Amino acid sequence: MWFSYNAKDKDGETMTKDLALHLFITNHLDNSTSDYECLAQIQDNHLITYLEEDQSSKVSLNIENHSLLLTRQNESKTQVHFQLDKNSEFFIETEEGRIQGSVITSVLELNLNHIHIEYQLILEGEVITHQTIHYYLKELMA
């Protein structure tokens, strides 16, 4: 198991832990970068949730079996499945409908305090996103 933040209460139920999360994002299409810090929560040792910097989008990272499912919810819903050496897909649902494409994941590292992803989203044969994302995680002290 890659994480050790899980905790149980006195009745053996899983508790949610608070984390400090630092994101560093490189957009390779326009050579821009952004980084910010926020609070996040981890539950059941594999589900991390946080609000993006603008506080309008809720993101969840679900880590299972050497893959990562990112779900972003705001006025639309985006879901991206990252996995190495396998074909995977993404979709975006809006009021106007749904678009779907493929994901090429070139780097996916899931470590104790760091998640590293480099990927491309492909829609109708065109690269629409090429990013590298680093998530740095630190447990908050009580």
SERO-274739 format. One record per residue: x, y, z of N, C-alpha, C, O in turn; residue in one letter; residue number from 1. Coordinates in pm, 1 decimal, always signed. Layout:
        n.u        n.v        n.w       ca.u       ca.v       ca.w        c.u        c.v        c.w        o.u        o.v        o.w   res     n
          X          Y          Z          X          Y          Z          X          Y          Z          X          Y          Z     a   NUM
...
***
This chain:
        n.u        n.v        n.w       ca.u       ca.v       ca.w        c.u        c.v        c.w        o.u        o.v        o.w   res     n
      +85.4     -119.0       +0.0       +0.0       +0.0       +0.0      +88.8     +123.8       +0.0     +189.5     +129.2      +70.7     m     1
      +51.9     +219.8      -77.3     +140.0     +333.7      -98.7     +120.0     +445.1       +1.7     +209.2     +528.5      +17.1     w     2
       +7.1     +450.7      +70.8      -17.8     +556.9     +167.7      -26.8     +500.4     +308.1      -59.5     +383.0     +325.6     f     3
       +1.6     +582.4     +408.5      -11.1     +537.3     +547.0      -85.8     +639.2     +631.5      -67.6     +644.2     +753.1     s     4
     -170.9     +721.6     +567.3     -243.3     +824.6     +640.3     -373.2     +775.0     +701.8     -437.9     +849.1     +775.8     y     5
     -412.9     +652.1     +673.4     -539.7     +600.3     +721.6     -539.0     +590.2     +873.5     -437.3     +555.5     +933.5     n     6
     -649.9     +619.8     +933.9     -662.4     +610.2    +1079.0     -798.6     +552.9    +1112.1     -894.2     +570.5    +1036.6     a     7
     -807.4     +485.5    +1222.7     -933.4     +427.5    +1268.1     -972.5     +493.7    +1399.6     -886.5     +527.6    +1480.9     k     8
    -1104.0     +512.1    +1420.0    -1149.1     +563.9    +1547.9    -1161.3     +448.0    +1645.6    -1126.7     +334.7    +1612.2     d     9
    -1210.5     +475.5    +1766.4    -1216.4     +372.7    +1871.8    -1308.3     +257.0    +1835.3    -1293.8     +148.0    +1890.6     k    10
    -1403.0     +277.9    +1743.2    -1493.1     +171.2    +1700.5    -1443.2      +99.4    +1575.5    -1512.6      +13.2    +1521.6     d    11
    -1324.5     +134.2    +1529.6    -1267.9      +70.4    +1412.0    -1315.5     +129.0    +1280.2    -1285.2      +74.5    +1174.0     g    12
    -1389.8     +239.4    +1284.9    -1437.5     +303.8    +1162.6    -1326.6     +392.0    +1104.3    -1246.6     +450.1    +1177.6     e    13
    -1323.7     +400.4     +974.0    -1224.4     +483.7     +906.3    -1254.0     +630.8     +930.2    -1368.6     +674.9     +920.8     t    14
    -1150.5     +705.1     +960.7    -1163.2     +849.0     +978.7    -1098.6     +919.3     +859.4    -1009.1     +865.2     +794.4     m    15
    -1144.9    +1038.0     +832.9    -1085.2    +1120.7     +729.5     -973.0    +1201.8     +792.4     -988.3    +1256.3     +901.7     t    16
     -859.3    +1209.4     +722.2     -745.6    +1286.7     +769.9     -729.0    +1410.8     +684.2     -751.9    +1407.4     +563.3     k    17
     -688.9    +1521.0     +747.5     -660.2    +1644.1     +674.8     -514.5    +1644.9     +630.1     -425.0    +1600.6     +702.1     d    18
     -493.4    +1696.2     +510.2     -360.1    +1704.8     +452.2     -335.8    +1845.4     +399.2     -429.2    +1916.8     +363.0     l    19
     -209.4    +1883.4     +395.4     -169.5    +2001.6     +319.5     -129.8    +1950.0     +181.6      -54.5    +1853.3     +169.9     a    20
     -180.3    +2014.5      +78.6     -156.6    +1970.5      -58.3      -96.4    +2085.9     -136.8     -151.5    +2195.9     -139.4     l    21
      +16.6    +2060.1     -200.3      +80.3    +2159.5     -287.4      +76.6    +2103.0     -428.5     +122.3    +1991.1     -452.0     h    22
      +22.8    +2179.3     -521.7      +14.6    +2138.5     -661.3     +108.1    +2223.9     -744.5     +115.6    +2345.5     -726.7     l    23
     +178.6    +2159.9     -834.5     +260.4    +2230.2     -932.1     +223.5    +2173.9    -1068.7     +241.4    +2054.7    -1093.7     f    24
     +171.7    +2259.4    -1157.6     +119.6    +2216.8    -1287.1     +197.0    +2287.1    -1398.2     +213.2    +2409.1    -1397.0     i    25
     +243.9    +2208.5    -1493.2     +307.5    +2261.9    -1612.8     +218.6    +2230.1    -1731.7     +185.5    +2114.2    -1756.4     t    26
     +180.3    +2333.8    -1805.0     +103.9    +2316.5    -1928.4     +203.0    +2324.9    -2043.8     +256.9    +2432.0    -2071.8     n    27
     +227.4    +2212.0    -2111.2     +329.2    +2206.7    -2215.8     +284.1    +2270.7    -2346.8     +368.2    +2303.7    -2430.4     h    28
     +154.7    +2288.9    -2366.6     +107.0    +2348.1    -2492.3     +135.4    +2497.3    -2499.6     +166.4    +2549.4    -2606.7     l    29
     +124.9    +2567.1    -2385.7     +153.2    +2711.1    -2387.9     +271.3    +2750.0    -2298.2     +293.9    +2868.1    -2271.9     d    30
     +346.0    +2649.5    -2251.5     +464.4    +2671.1    -2167.3     +435.5    +2754.5    -2043.4     +517.3    +2837.4    -2003.4     n    31
     +318.6    +2732.5    -1982.5     +285.6    +2805.2    -1860.1     +293.3    +2710.3    -1740.2     +285.1    +2588.3    -1754.4     s    32
     +309.1    +2769.1    -1623.8     +309.0    +2691.6    -1499.6     +219.1    +2760.5    -1398.4     +194.9    +2881.0    -1405.9     t    33
     +170.9    +2683.2    -1305.3      +96.7    +2738.2    -1192.1     +122.1    +2648.6    -1071.9     +146.4    +2528.7    -1085.4     s    34
     +116.0    +2708.4     -956.7     +125.4    +2628.4     -835.7      +47.4    +2696.0     -725.4      +38.0    +2818.6     -719.4     d    35
       -8.4    +2614.0     -638.4      -82.4    +2665.2     -523.9      -91.1    +2558.6     -417.0      -65.6    +2440.6     -441.1     y    36
     -127.5    +2603.1     -299.2     -145.6    +2513.9     -185.6     -289.3    +2519.4     -140.6     -356.4    +2621.7     -154.3     e    37
     -336.1    +2408.8      -86.9     -472.0    +2403.8      -35.3     -480.9    +2292.8      +68.7     -387.6    +2214.5      +86.5     c    38
     -593.0    +2287.8     +135.8     -620.5    +2178.1     +227.3     -687.0    +2066.6     +149.6     -763.0    +2091.4      +56.0     l    39
     -658.4    +1945.3     +188.2     -718.6    +1828.8     +124.1     -754.5    +1729.3     +233.0     -711.3    +1741.7     +347.6     a    40
     -833.4    +1631.4     +195.4     -867.8    +1524.2     +287.9     -840.6    +1391.2     +219.5     -857.0    +1377.2      +98.3     q    41
     -798.6    +1294.0     +299.5     -781.3    +1158.6     +248.0     -869.4    +1065.5     +329.6     -878.2    +1077.1     +451.9     i    42
     -933.7     +974.1     +260.9    -1022.9     +878.3     +325.6     -993.2     +739.9     +271.0     -966.3     +723.3     +152.1     q    43
     -998.3     +642.0     +357.5     -978.1     +502.3     +319.5     -847.4     +478.8     +245.2     -836.9     +386.5     +164.4     d    44
     -749.5     +561.2     +272.2     -614.5     +545.1     +218.1     -604.0     +552.8      +66.7     -498.7     +521.2      +11.4     n    45
     -710.7     +594.2       -2.3     -699.1     +600.9     -147.5     -782.5     +710.7     -212.4     -774.6     +728.2     -334.0     h    46
     -861.2     +784.2     -137.1     -944.3     +889.3     -195.2     -903.9    +1024.6     -137.3     -920.1    +1050.0      -18.0     l    47
     -851.0    +1110.9     -224.1     -808.2    +1245.0     -184.0     -904.8    +1344.4     -247.7     -932.8    +1335.4     -367.3     i    48
     -956.2    +1439.3     -168.9    -1045.4    +1541.8     -222.4     -993.6    +1680.0     -181.5     -935.6    +1697.9      -74.4     t    49
    -1016.7    +1777.3     -271.0     -976.9    +1915.1     -241.6    -1054.4    +2009.3     -331.6    -1113.0    +1967.5     -431.4     y    50
    -1054.1    +2137.7     -295.1    -1110.2    +2242.8     -380.0     -995.7    +2310.2     -453.0     -891.0    +2337.6     -394.4     l    51
    -1016.4    +2337.2     -582.8     -913.7    +2407.6     -658.3     -897.2    +2549.0     -605.6     -978.0    +2597.0     -526.1     e    52
     -792.8    +2614.4     -650.3     -754.9    +2746.7     -600.2     -869.5    +2846.9     -605.8     -882.6    +2929.4     -515.4     e    53
     -952.0    +2841.9     -708.7    -1063.1    +2936.5     -721.3    -1183.3    +2899.0     -634.5    -1282.3    +2972.0     -631.0     d    54
    -1175.3    +2787.2     -565.3    -1279.2    +2739.0     -473.0    -1410.4    +2701.0     -542.1    -1509.7    +2675.1     -474.1     q    55
    -1413.1    +2697.1     -675.2    -1537.6    +2665.3     -744.9    -1539.9    +2522.6     -799.3    -1644.7    +2475.4     -843.4     s    56
    -1427.6    +2454.2     -796.8    -1420.1    +2319.6     -851.9    -1373.2    +2222.0     -745.7    -1269.5    +2242.2     -682.6     s    57
    -1450.6    +2116.1     -726.5    -1412.6    +2010.1     -633.6    -1344.7    +1899.5     -713.4    -1395.5    +1855.4     -816.6     k    58
    -1229.3    +1855.5     -664.2    -1151.5    +1752.1     -731.9    -1136.1    +1633.3     -639.4    -1111.5    +1649.4     -519.8     v    59
    -1150.4    +1514.0     -694.7    -1120.2    +1393.0     -618.4    -1021.1    +1309.5     -698.1    -1030.2    +1298.0     -820.3     s    60
     -927.2    +1252.0     -625.8     -826.8    +1162.0     -681.7     -848.9    +1025.9     -617.8     -831.4    +1010.5     -496.9     l    61
     -886.5     +928.6     -696.6     -912.9     +794.7     -645.8     -801.9     +702.5     -696.3     -791.7     +675.4     -815.9     n    62
     -718.7     +654.9     -603.0     -602.8     +574.2     -637.2     -636.3     +427.2     -614.9     -670.2     +385.6     -504.1     i    63
     -626.0     +348.9     -723.1     -652.8     +205.1     -712.2     -569.0     +129.6     -813.1     -559.5     +168.5     -929.5     e    64
     -508.7      +21.9     -767.6     -439.0      -72.3     -856.0     -348.1       -4.7     -958.0     -360.0      -29.6    -1077.9     n    65
     -259.2      +78.8     -912.0     -160.9     +145.8     -997.4     -225.3     +234.7    -1104.0     -168.2     +255.8    -1211.0     h    66
     -343.2     +285.9    -1074.2     -406.7     +381.4    -1163.5     -466.0     +494.1    -1079.4     -476.4     +483.7     -957.2     s    67
     -504.2     +600.4    -1146.5     -557.4     +717.9    -1078.6     -677.4     +767.7    -1157.9     -669.5     +787.7    -1279.1     l    68
     -787.7     +787.2    -1088.5     -908.3     +842.7    -1150.3     -928.7     +982.1    -1093.2     -953.8     +998.1     -973.8     l    69
     -917.9    +1083.4    -1179.5     -937.6    +1222.2    -1140.3    -1078.1    +1263.9    -1182.8    -1116.0    +1248.2    -1298.9     l    70
    -1155.0    +1317.2    -1087.8    -1287.6    +1369.6    -1117.4    -1290.9    +1515.1    -1073.2    -1256.6    +1547.5     -959.5     t    71
    -1332.6    +1602.6    -1164.7    -1340.6    +1747.2    -1137.2    -1484.5    +1790.1    -1160.3    -1540.2    +1771.7    -1268.6     r    72
    -1543.8    +1848.0    -1055.6    -1685.1    +1885.9    -1061.5    -1700.5    +2034.9    -1037.3    -1658.8    +2087.2     -934.0     q    73
    -1761.7    +2103.3    -1135.4    -1804.1    +2242.0    -1120.5    -1929.3    +2255.8    -1206.1    -2019.8    +2173.3    -1193.5     n    74
    -1938.2    +2355.1    -1291.5    -2055.8    +2363.4    -1378.7    -2057.9    +2248.9    -1479.6    -2162.0    +2220.2    -1538.7     e    75
    -1944.6    +2184.2    -1499.4    -1935.9    +2064.0    -1581.7    -1867.5    +1955.3    -1498.9    -1816.0    +1981.5    -1390.2     s    76
    -1867.9    +1835.4    -1551.2    -1799.6    +1724.4    -1484.6    -1695.7    +1669.1    -1580.2    -1726.0    +1635.4    -1694.6     k    77
    -1571.4    +1660.2    -1531.2    -1461.9    +1603.6    -1607.9    -1409.3    +1482.2    -1533.5    -1391.7    +1485.6    -1411.7     t    78
    -1384.5    +1375.9    -1606.9    -1326.2    +1256.9    -1545.9    -1215.3    +1205.1    -1636.5    -1234.9    +1186.8    -1756.7     q    79
    -1098.4    +1181.8    -1577.1     -981.5    +1135.5    -1651.1     -925.3    +1014.5    -1578.4     -901.6    +1018.6    -1457.7     v    80
     -904.1     +906.8    -1652.8     -847.2     +784.7    -1595.4     -703.0     +773.2    -1642.3     -676.5     +758.4    -1761.6     h    81
     -608.9     +780.2    -1546.5     -466.6     +770.9    -1577.2     -417.7     +630.6    -1544.2     -436.2     +582.2    -1432.5     f    82
     -355.5     +566.0    -1641.4     -289.1     +438.4    -1617.2     -180.3     +419.4    -1721.3     -196.7     +454.1    -1838.3     q    83
      -68.9     +363.5    -1676.1      +43.0     +340.3    -1766.2      +17.7     +215.3    -1849.9      -47.0     +121.3    -1803.8     l    84
      +68.1     +214.5    -1970.7      +67.9      +97.3    -2058.8      -70.5      +43.4    -2090.4      -83.9      -73.4    -2127.0     d    85
     -173.3     +125.3    -2077.2     -308.7      +82.2    -2111.1     -381.7     +199.5    -2174.2     -355.7     +315.5    -2142.0     k    86
     -473.0     +167.7    -2264.0     -558.0     +272.0    -2319.9     -656.9     +316.1    -2214.0     -716.3     +232.9    -2145.4     n    87
     -674.5     +443.3    -2200.7     -774.9     +494.2    -2107.1     -845.3     +613.1    -2171.1     -804.7     +662.3    -2276.4     s    88
     -950.6     +657.8    -2105.9    -1035.3     +761.4    -2164.0    -1060.9     +873.9    -2066.1    -1039.0     +861.4    -1945.6     e    89
    -1108.3     +985.1    -2122.2    -1158.1    +1095.1    -2042.0    -1292.7    +1135.0    -2099.2    -1324.2    +1106.0    -2214.6     f    90
    -1372.5    +1202.9    -2015.6    -1495.8    +1262.3    -2067.0    -1521.4    +1392.6    -1995.2    -1477.1    +1414.4    -1882.5     f    91
    -1594.9    +1479.2    -2064.3    -1640.5    +1606.3    -2008.0    -1789.6    +1613.9    -2035.8    -1832.7    +1604.5    -2150.7     i    92
    -1868.4    +1630.9    -1929.7    -2013.7    +1645.3    -1943.0    -2053.0    +1787.4    -1908.2    -2018.1    +1839.1    -1802.1     e    93
    -2126.9    +1850.3    -2000.3    -2180.0    +1984.1    -1976.3    -2329.0    +1981.6    -2006.7    -2383.7    +1877.9    -2044.1     t    94
    -2394.1    +2095.8    -1990.5    -2535.2    +2105.5    -2025.8    -2556.5    +2080.7    -2175.4    -2662.7    +2033.7    -2216.2     e    95
    -2456.0    +2112.2    -2256.7    -2466.6    +2094.7    -2401.2    -2446.1    +1950.6    -2445.7    -2481.4    +1915.8    -2558.3     e    96
    -2390.0    +1866.3    -2359.9    -2367.3    +1727.4    -2396.8    -2237.7    +1673.2    -2340.4    -2182.4    +1726.1    -2244.0     g    97
    -2191.1    +1567.2    -2402.4    -2073.8    +1494.3    -2353.5    -1971.5    +1481.3    -2465.7    -2005.8    +1448.3    -2579.2     r    98
    -1844.8    +1508.0    -2432.3    -1736.3    +1478.3    -2524.4    -1648.4    +1372.9    -2458.8    -1636.7    +1366.6    -2336.4     i    99
    -1587.5    +1291.3    -2541.7    -1507.2    +1181.3    -2490.7    -1383.7    +1167.5    -2577.1    -1390.3    +1184.9    -2698.8     q   100
    -1270.8    +1136.0    -2514.7    -1146.4    +1119.8    -2587.7    -1056.3    +1020.1    -2518.7    -1097.8     +951.1    -2425.6     g   101
     -933.1    +1012.8    -2564.7     -838.6     +917.5    -2508.1     -731.1     +989.6    -2426.8     -707.6    +1109.4    -2442.6     s   102
     -667.4     +912.5    -2339.9     -562.8     +963.6    -2251.2     -435.0     +885.5    -2278.2     -435.6     +762.4    -2280.1     v   103
     -326.0     +957.5    -2298.9     -194.4     +896.0    -2305.6     -121.0     +938.8    -2178.7      -91.3    +1056.9    -2160.5     i   104
      -92.2     +843.6    -2092.0      -21.2     +871.0    -1967.3     +123.2     +826.5    -1984.3     +150.4     +707.2    -1997.9     t   105
     +215.9     +921.8    -1983.6     +357.3     +886.5    -2000.5     +429.2     +868.7    -1867.1     +528.3     +796.1    -1859.9     s   106
     +380.4     +934.3    -1760.9     +437.0     +917.8    -1626.6     +322.4     +908.3    -1527.9     +231.1     +990.9    -1530.0     v   107
     +326.7     +808.3    -1441.8     +231.9     +796.1    -1331.2     +307.1     +734.8    -1214.1     +332.8     +614.4    -1211.5     l   108
     +341.9     +818.8    -1117.4     +413.8     +774.8     -998.3     +328.0     +805.3     -877.1     +289.0     +919.9     -854.9     e   109
     +298.8     +703.2     -799.2     +216.5     +715.7     -678.8     +303.4     +679.5     -560.0     +326.8     +561.6     -533.4     l   110
     +351.5     +780.4     -488.3     +440.3     +759.9     -374.6     +376.1     +812.0     -247.3     +268.9     +872.5     -251.0     n   111
     +441.3     +788.6     -135.7     +386.8     +823.7       -4.2     +346.0     +969.6       +5.7     +236.3     +999.8      +52.6     l   112
     +431.9    +1060.0      -37.2     +404.8    +1203.0      -22.0     +399.5    +1278.0     -154.1     +395.9    +1401.1     -155.1     n   113
     +398.9    +1206.0     -265.3     +410.8    +1271.9     -395.0     +339.7    +1189.8     -501.7     +358.1    +1068.4     -510.8     h   114
     +258.7    +1256.9     -581.8     +197.4    +1197.0     -699.5     +247.4    +1277.1     -819.3     +242.2    +1400.1     -819.1     i   115
     +295.5    +1207.3     -921.0     +350.6    +1271.9    -1040.4     +280.6    +1212.5    -1161.7     +280.4    +1090.9    -1180.7     h   116
     +220.7    +1299.3    -1244.3     +149.2    +1256.3    -1363.9     +196.1    +1342.4    -1480.9     +205.0    +1464.7    -1469.2     i   117
     +225.6    +1279.0    -1591.7     +241.3    +1352.6    -1716.9     +150.1    +1283.9    -1817.2     +152.1    +1161.7    -1831.7     e   118
      +69.7    +1364.9    -1886.7      -32.3    +1306.0    -1972.3      -70.4    +1398.4    -2087.5      -39.6    +1517.6    -2088.2     y   119
     -139.1    +1338.2    -2185.1     -199.2    +1411.6    -2295.0     -343.5    +1366.3    -2308.8     -373.7    +1247.5    -2297.9     q   120
     -432.3    +1461.7    -2332.9     -570.3    +1430.7    -2366.7     -584.3    +1448.1    -2517.0     -544.7    +1550.7    -2572.5     l   121
     -641.0    +1347.2    -2582.8     -655.2    +1345.3    -2727.9     -803.7    +1344.0    -2761.9     -879.0    +1259.2    -2713.9     i   122
     -844.7    +1439.4    -2845.3     -983.7    +1447.5    -2890.2     -983.5    +1455.8    -3042.5     -927.9    +1549.2    -3100.3     l   123
    -1045.3    +1358.6    -3106.2    -1053.4    +1352.2    -3252.4     -915.1    +1364.9    -3317.0     -898.0    +1436.0    -3416.0     e   124
     -817.0    +1295.3    -3259.6     -682.1    +1292.5    -3314.7     -594.2    +1411.0    -3280.8     -477.5    +1413.2    -3319.8     g   125
     -646.1    +1509.2    -3209.8     -570.4    +1629.1    -3173.6     -539.9    +1630.9    -3023.1     -624.5    +1594.4    -2941.4     e   126
     -418.5    +1673.5    -2988.1     -382.0    +1691.1    -2846.9     -448.2    +1819.3    -2798.0     -418.7    +1927.6    -2848.5     v   127
     -537.6    +1807.6    -2699.7     -603.1    +1927.1    -2645.3     -544.1    +1969.7    -2511.9     -559.7    +2084.8    -2471.0     i   128
     -476.7    +1878.1    -2443.8     -409.2    +1909.1    -2317.9     -282.7    +1825.1    -2309.5     -284.4    +1706.0    -2340.6     t   129
     -172.6    +1887.5    -2267.4      -48.6    +1815.3    -2237.3       +6.8    +1879.1    -2111.5      +58.8    +1990.6    -2114.7     h   130
       -4.8    +1806.9    -1999.8      +33.8    +1862.9    -1870.2     +119.2    +1766.0    -1790.4     +115.6    +1644.4    -1809.1     q   131
     +196.0    +1825.8    -1700.5     +262.5    +1753.2    -1593.5     +208.4    +1809.9    -1463.4     +206.5    +1931.5    -1443.9     t   132
     +164.4    +1721.9    -1374.5     +112.7    +1765.5    -1245.0     +190.0    +1693.6    -1135.1     +209.6    +1572.1    -1139.4     i   133
     +233.4    +1771.8    -1036.8     +294.8    +1717.4     -915.9     +204.1    +1752.4     -798.3     +170.3    +1868.9     -777.4     h   134
     +165.5    +1652.0     -722.8      +92.5    +1670.7     -597.8     +187.7    +1635.2     -484.3     +238.1    +1523.1     -477.7     y   135
     +212.1    +1730.6     -395.3     +294.6    +1705.4     -277.8     +201.0    +1704.9     -157.2     +125.4    +1799.7     -135.9     y   136
     +206.8    +1596.6      -78.0     +112.9    +1576.2      +32.3     +186.5    +1575.5     +165.3     +295.4    +1519.4     +177.4     l   137
     +125.2    +1638.8     +264.8     +183.5    +1638.3     +398.3      +68.9    +1633.7     +498.3      -25.9    +1711.7     +490.2     k   138
      +79.6    +1540.5     +593.1      -22.1    +1527.7     +695.4      -15.1    +1647.3     +789.5      +93.4    +1688.8     +830.3     e   139
     -131.5    +1702.5     +823.6     -135.8    +1813.4     +917.5     -125.0    +1760.2    +1058.4     -180.1    +1654.9    +1090.4     l   140
      -55.2    +1831.9    +1141.4      -41.9    +1793.2    +1281.8     -163.7    +1836.5    +1360.0     -219.2    +1943.7    +1335.7     m   141
     -204.8    +1754.7    +1452.6     -323.6    +1784.7    +1534.9     -298.0    +1895.9    +1632.1     -387.3    +1933.1    +1708.2     a   142
***
